[in-house]
């Protein structure tokens, strides 16, 4: 099978890169083995929440140069401070084109509400989700928090206590309806995605609206777990109109409905743009000649080769086995690319669980064009993007989604200019 580009990995980085290439008229295939980190998303995308030294960041576009100064191997250094703002704007526009409605920009972080009741900096947040311009306060003085009866992945007491610490009075209510009884008989079925499918049906959303009107009291805002439909995007807006007051959603513990929705929308947009998405397949080996990848083989297609002018590795980090840690080090398992990794295993971690963990900085080495290195030399037509790159800590720096999307766009730009 012949393509212009083949992308290995169907998460956020792979999809953004694939969409950019497909929209430019390139025949592009994505090989995806299954779930991506998007399925654990909070409903927000981070760009830069802290410098490598831990200093909080409020203005990502202004702070990226200092990030690069402190961490010269950071993926943002491969992009360059001068291109950072333009690529961030392009990424936000791409999400909107794909039907992923978001709010925010790279000039200044806002703050998203975590499932445990705290506020963390964010770049873009899905429309209809709780967000605040302040790092220590919510937009309301009095709110009511509803939860589906029996839904255990939504910790209302933690949330309510977090609200009170930020000066917002919060009442907690539960709701029930006949449709929920169909999944409540088995406790394992009371998970966010299963509940969300109930609210894809309009009659169930209307029933919830009646409950909110009846029980919301004098609260300024109504807050609900992010379980208001898998295939619909208008649930919060509908409830807001019917309840007569602001209605916003709060992320739950994984699996994440907003993450599933974003994944579905991006995949659909990629396919509508002409891309081929192969779900449930795994790249297992390759052929190379003269410093270039010439063919890729997958588990499902056996001896049928994927041939392309360029290849993009977007397999992620440890979570998705884009990086594999063993007793002898950390390796990239498909192409055998060079990996930045401390030789002394004692230097891999900090005994303080909440400290920045050194192993988070490990990852695939690349050149200034994001081409993967093998034995110190760039593989001419193999680009590496996203979480598998070396030189950054996505948790402590709050930049995981930004690195994924911006490196994806930078690599696509390089491929298109070849």
C-alpha positions in Angstrom: 0.0 0.0 0.0 1.4 3.3 -1.1 0.8 6.6 0.8 2.5 10.0 0.9 2.8 9.7 4.7 2.3 7.0 7.3 1.7 8.0 10.9 2.2 5.4 13.7 0.0 6.4 16.6 -3.6 7.6 16.6 -3.6 9.9 19.6 -3.7 13.7 19.7 -0.3 14.2 18.0 -0.9 11.6 15.3 -4.4 12.9 14.5 -3.3 16.6 14.4 -0.4 15.8 12.1 -2.6 13.6 9.9 -5.3 16.3 9.6 -2.7 18.9 8.6 -1.2 16.7 5.9 -4.5 15.4 4.6 -5.9 18.9 4.3 -2.9 19.8 2.2 -3.8 17.1 -0.2 -1.4 14.4 1.0 -2.6 10.8 1.0 -2.1 9.9 4.7 -2.6 6.8 6.8 -2.7 6.5 10.6 -2.0 3.1 12.2 -3.5 3.1 15.7 -3.2 0.2 18.1 -6.1 1.3 20.4 -6.7 3.7 23.3 -4.7 6.9 23.5 -4.0 9.3 26.4 -6.9 11.4 25.1 -9.2 8.9 26.8 -7.9 10.1 30.1 -8.2 13.8 29.3 -9.7 16.4 31.7 -11.5 18.3 29.0 -8.6 20.8 28.7 -5.4 21.2 26.7 -2.3 22.5 28.4 0.4 24.5 26.6 2.8 25.7 29.3 1.9 25.8 33.0 5.3 26.1 34.6 9.0 26.6 33.6 11.4 23.6 34.0 12.6 25.1 37.3 9.0 25.0 38.6 8.2 28.7 38.3 4.4 29.1 37.5 3.6 30.5 34.0 0.6 32.7 33.4 1.6 33.8 29.8 2.8 30.8 27.8 3.7 32.8 24.6 5.9 35.2 26.7 7.5 32.4 28.7 8.5 29.9 26.0 11.9 31.6 25.4 12.8 31.1 29.1 11.7 27.5 28.9 14.1 27.0 26.0 16.9 28.7 27.8 16.4 26.5 30.9 15.9 23.3 28.9 17.7 23.4 25.5 16.6 19.9 24.7 12.9 20.7 25.2 10.7 19.9 22.2 9.7 23.6 22.2 13.4 24.3 21.4 12.9 22.3 18.2 10.0 24.5 17.3 11.6 27.8 18.3 10.1 30.7 20.3 9.4 32.7 17.2 7.0 30.0 15.7 5.4 29.1 19.0 2.5 31.5 19.0 1.6 30.9 15.3 1.6 27.1 15.8 -0.5 27.5 19.0 -3.0 29.6 17.1 -3.0 27.0 14.2 -3.6 24.2 16.7 -6.6 25.9 18.3 -8.1 26.7 14.8 -7.7 23.1 13.8 -9.6 21.9 16.9 -12.4 24.3 16.1 -12.5 23.1 12.4 -12.8 19.5 13.6 -15.8 20.4 15.8 -13.9 20.4 19.1 -15.2 23.7 20.5 -12.6 25.2 22.9 -12.1 28.5 24.8 -8.8 30.2 25.6 -5.6 31.3 23.8 -1.8 31.2 24.2 -1.5 34.7 25.5 -2.7 33.9 29.0 -3.6 30.7 30.8 -6.9 30.3 32.4 -7.7 27.7 35.1 -9.6 24.4 34.8 -11.3 22.5 37.6 -9.8 19.1 38.3 -11.9 16.1 39.3 -10.6 16.6 42.9 -11.7 20.2 43.3 -8.5 22.1 42.5 -7.6 24.6 39.8 -4.8 24.1 37.4 -3.6 26.3 34.5 -4.8 25.4 31.0 -4.5 26.8 27.5 -7.8 25.6 25.9 -10.8 24.2 27.6 -13.8 22.6 26.0 -16.8 24.9 25.8 -19.3 24.2 28.6 -16.8 23.1 31.2 -15.9 24.9 34.4 -13.1 27.4 33.9 -11.9 30.4 35.8 -9.7 33.4 35.1 -8.4 33.4 38.7 -6.1 30.7 40.1 -7.8 30.7 43.5 -11.5 31.4 42.9 -14.5 30.3 40.9 -16.9 32.6 38.9 -19.8 32.0 41.4 -20.5 32.6 45.0 -23.1 29.9 45.3 -23.4 26.7 43.2 -25.1 23.4 43.3 -23.3 20.2 42.3 -25.4 17.3 40.9 -24.3 13.7 40.5 -26.1 10.6 39.1 -27.1 8.3 42.0 -24.6 5.4 42.2 -21.9 7.0 40.0 -18.7 6.5 42.0 -16.1 8.1 39.7 -17.2 11.6 40.7 -16.1 12.8 44.1 -18.7 15.4 45.0 -17.4 15.9 48.6 -13.9 16.6 47.4 -15.3 19.0 44.9 -17.6 20.8 47.3 -14.8 21.2 49.9 -12.5 22.6 47.2 -15.3 25.1 46.3 -15.6 26.2 49.9 -11.9 26.8 50.2 -12.2 29.1 47.2 -15.1 31.0 48.6 -18.0 29.4 46.8 -20.8 27.9 48.8 -21.7 24.5 47.2 -24.7 22.3 47.8 -24.6 18.6 46.7 -27.5 16.8 45.1 -28.1 13.5 43.5 -30.5 12.7 40.7 -32.1 9.5 39.4 -34.3 8.6 36.5 -35.7 5.4 35.0 -33.0 5.3 32.2 -30.3 5.0 34.8 -31.9 1.9 36.3 -31.0 -0.1 33.2 -27.3 0.2 33.9 -27.4 0.4 37.7 -28.2 -3.3 38.1 -24.5 -4.0 37.5 -22.2 -1.6 39.4 -19.5 -2.0 36.8 -21.8 -0.5 34.2 -22.1 2.8 36.2 -19.1 4.3 34.4 -18.9 7.7 32.7 -19.1 6.5 29.1 -22.2 4.3 29.8 -24.0 7.0 31.6 -23.1 9.5 28.8 -24.8 7.3 26.2 -28.1 7.6 28.1 -28.0 11.4 27.5 -27.5 11.0 23.8 -31.3 10.5 23.9 -33.2 13.8 24.0 -35.9 12.5 26.3 -33.4 11.7 29.0 -31.8 15.1 28.7 -35.2 16.7 29.0 -35.9 14.7 32.1 -32.6 15.9 33.7 -33.6 19.5 32.9 -36.8 19.1 34.8 -34.9 17.7 37.8 -32.5 20.7 37.7 -35.3 23.2 37.6 -37.0 21.6 40.5 -33.9 21.1 42.8 -31.3 23.7 42.0 -32.8 26.2 44.5 -31.2 29.6 44.5 -27.8 28.6 43.2 -26.1 30.9 40.7 -24.8 27.9 38.7 -25.5 24.2 38.2 -22.6 21.9 37.9 -22.7 18.3 36.5 -20.3 15.5 35.9 -19.1 15.3 32.3 -21.4 12.5 31.3 -23.9 14.4 29.1 -23.6 12.4 25.9 -21.0 10.9 23.7 -22.3 12.0 20.3 -23.8 15.3 21.2 -22.1 18.6 22.0 -25.0 20.8 22.9 -26.2 19.2 26.2 -24.8 21.9 28.6 -26.2 24.7 26.4 -29.6 23.0 26.3 -29.8 22.5 30.0 -28.7 26.1 30.6 -31.6 27.3 28.5 -34.1 25.1 30.2 -32.7 25.6 33.8 -32.5 29.4 33.4 -29.0 29.7 34.8 -25.4 28.8 33.9 -24.8 25.0 33.6 -21.2 23.7 33.4 -19.6 20.3 33.3 -16.8 19.0 35.6 -14.3 16.3 34.5 -14.6 12.9 36.1 -12.0 10.3 36.8 -11.1 8.2 33.7 -12.4 7.0 31.4 -13.0 10.5 30.2 -16.0 11.5 28.1 -14.6 14.8 26.9 -11.4 12.9 25.8 -13.5 10.3 24.0 -15.4 13.0 22.3 -12.3 14.9 21.2 -10.8 11.7 19.9 -13.9 10.8 17.9 -14.2 14.3 16.4 -10.6 14.5 15.4 -10.7 11.0 13.9 -13.9 11.9 11.9 -12.3 15.1 10.6 -9.2 13.2 9.6 -11.2 10.7 7.6 -13.4 13.5 6.1 -10.2 15.2 5.0 -9.3 12.0 3.0 -7.2 10.2 5.6 -7.2 6.4 6.2 -7.4 5.4 9.9 -6.5 1.8 10.7 -7.7 1.1 14.3 -6.5 -1.9 16.2 -3.4 -2.5 14.1 0.2 -2.4 15.4 3.4 -1.6 13.5 5.8 -4.5 14.1 8.8 -4.0 11.8 10.3 -1.9 9.0 12.8 -1.9 6.1 15.4 0.8 5.5 17.9 1.7 2.8 20.4 4.4 2.7 19.3 6.2 5.9 15.6 6.1 4.9 12.7 4.0 5.9 11.4 2.3 2.8 8.6 0.1 4.2 6.6 -0.6 7.3 4.8 -3.8 8.3 1.9 -4.3 10.7 0.5 -7.2 12.7 -2.8 -7.3 10.8 -1.4 -6.8 7.3 1.4 -9.4 7.5 3.6 -9.2 4.4 1.7 -6.3 2.9 4.0 -3.3 3.2 3.1 0.3 3.9 5.3 2.4 1.6 5.5 6.1 2.0 7.7 9.1 1.3 7.7 10.1 5.0 6.9 8.3 8.3 5.9 9.9 11.6 6.3 8.2 14.9 3.6 9.3 17.3 3.4 6.3 19.7 3.6 8.3 22.9 5.5 7.5 26.0 5.4 4.8 28.6 1.6 4.7 28.9 1.2 3.6 25.3 4.5 1.7 25.1 6.1 4.2 22.7 8.9 3.9 25.3 9.7 0.7 27.1 11.7 0.6 30.3 13.8 -2.4 31.2 16.6 -3.4 33.5 19.2 -2.2 30.9 17.6 1.2 30.1 14.7 2.8 28.2 14.3 2.0 24.5 12.1 2.9 21.6 10.8 -0.5 20.5 9.9 -0.1 16.8 12.8 1.7 15.0 15.4 1.4 17.7 15.9 5.1 17.8 18.4 6.8 20.2 16.8 7.5 23.6 18.0 10.1 26.2 18.2 8.1 29.4 20.3 8.2 32.6 22.7 5.2 32.7 22.4 5.0 36.5 19.0 3.6 37.5 19.2 5.4 40.8 19.0 8.6 38.9 15.7 7.7 37.2 13.5 8.8 40.1 13.2 11.0 43.1 12.1 9.4 46.4 9.7 12.3 46.9 6.6 11.0 45.1 5.4 14.6 44.4 8.8 15.9 43.1 9.6 16.1 39.4 10.7 12.6 38.4 13.8 12.4 36.2 12.4 9.5 34.1 9.8 11.9 32.7 12.6 13.7 30.8 13.7 10.5 29.0 12.6 10.1 25.4 13.6 9.8 21.8 16.3 12.1 20.5 15.8 14.1 17.4 17.4 16.8 15.3 16.3 20.4 14.8 13.8 19.2 12.2 12.2 16.6 14.5 13.8 13.7 12.6 14.6 10.7 14.8 18.2 9.9 15.5 19.7 6.4 15.3 23.3 5.9 16.3 23.6 9.7 16.3 22.4 10.2 12.7 19.1 11.5 11.6 16.8 9.0 9.7 16.0 11.2 6.7 12.3 10.5 6.4 11.3 9.6 10.0 9.8 12.3 12.2 9.1 12.0 15.9 6.3 14.0 17.6 4.4 14.1 20.9 4.9 12.5 24.2 7.7 10.2 23.2 10.2 13.1 22.7 13.0 13.7 25.2 13.6 16.8 27.3 10.4 17.8 28.9 8.2 16.9 31.9 4.5 17.0 30.8 3.2 16.7 34.3 5.2 19.3 36.1 5.5 21.7 33.2 1.8 21.4 32.2 2.7 21.1 28.5 1.7 17.7 27.3 -1.0 18.6 24.9 0.9 21.6 23.6 4.0 19.5 22.8 1.8 17.0 21.1 0.0 19.4 18.9 2.8 21.9 18.1 5.4 19.2 17.2 2.7 17.6 15.1 2.1 20.8 13.1 5.9 21.5 12.9 6.6 18.1 11.5 3.7 18.3 9.0 5.1 21.7 7.9 8.5 20.2 7.4 7.1 17.3 5.4 5.0 19.6 3.2 8.1 21.7 2.4 10.3 18.9 1.5 
